[in-house]
Amino acid sequence: MYRQLILATALGLACVFATAAPAYRLAPSQPAQPTQQRPTAPAHDDRLIEPGSYVNKAGNTVHRPAHTVSGNAPNGATAQCRDGSYSFSQSHRETCSHHGGVSRWL
């Protein structure tokens, strides 16, 4: 008799669980929350990060070596310095001298 009671209880519970709705249906559906994304610079954003200029020996005003937002060479750059900045120097002498020297000429 004890065995029959356990079997009946087990069958009863099985029937209850078999007819119950799955848990994922019981929860009310909620609309997805919009995710906030940080704005990122486009890959072609060649704006200079560091400001400033100097007057070279020829008397021309030249932008100081600077990094770009995208890391790409900006218009008018003549060399890339070893620290990753871009130089606008109009002569080879002393180009990138305070930026580790010239990594490559553009």
N, C-alpha and C positions, 0 to 999 in steps of 0.2 A: 504494500500500500504506500509506503514511503517513496518507493521508486516511482509509482504512478503519479504521486503528487508532484514530484520534481519534474517528471516528464510533462505533466499538464501545465505546470507553471512555465516551463521552458517554452512549450508550444504557444502558450498564451502571450508571453513576452515577444516571441518571434512574430506572432500575428500583429501585435501592437506596433512593433518596429517596422514591419513590412508595410503597414498601411499609413504610417506617419509620413508626412511630407519631408523631403530632404531639408536640411538646415539652410542650405543656400536659397531655398524658395521662401523660407519663413521671414528672412530679413527683408525689410522694405528696400526697394531699389532707390539709390541716391544718385543724382547726377554727378558726373565726374567733376572734380574741382579743377579749374584751369590752372595750369602750372605757370609760374612766373619764371621767365628766362631772362638772364642778364643780357643786355644788348652787347653784341660783339662787333668788332670792327670787321668790315668786309676784307677779304684777302687782298684786294687791290688798294687798300687805304694807305697811300704813300705820304700822308701828312707827317711833317717833322715833329719830333717830340721836344727836342731842346731848341730854345730860341737863341738868337745872338748872331752877330756878324763881326767882321774885322775888316780893316783896310789893308790890302796887300801892298807889296813894294811898288806895284805899278799904279797904285792909287785907286784901285777898284774895290768897292765894297763886296765882300764875299761872305756867304753864310758859314758859320762855324760848323765843324763836323757834327753830325746829329744822327740819331736813330730815327727810324720811321715806325709808325704804328703797326704796319704789316710786316716789316722786316725786309721788304722789297726795296730795290734801288729807286730813289726818287728822281724825277726829271732834273737834269742839270748836274747830277753827281758825276765826279770824275774818277773816284776811287772808293774802295771799301777799306776801312781801317781794320786792324786786327781785333779791336774791341767790338766790331760789328757796326760801328757808326759809318756814315757816308760822308766823304769829303767833297767839297765844291772847289777845291784849289785849282788855280789857273796855271800853276807850274808844278813840276815834280819835286822841286827842292822843298824840304821840310814838310811835305804833305803827310798828314796823320802823325806828326812828330810827338804830340801829347796823347796819342791814342794807340800806341803800340806799333806804329809803323803801318805801311801799306800791306794789306792782305792781297788785294788784286786791283788792277787798273780797269776802269770801265770804258 
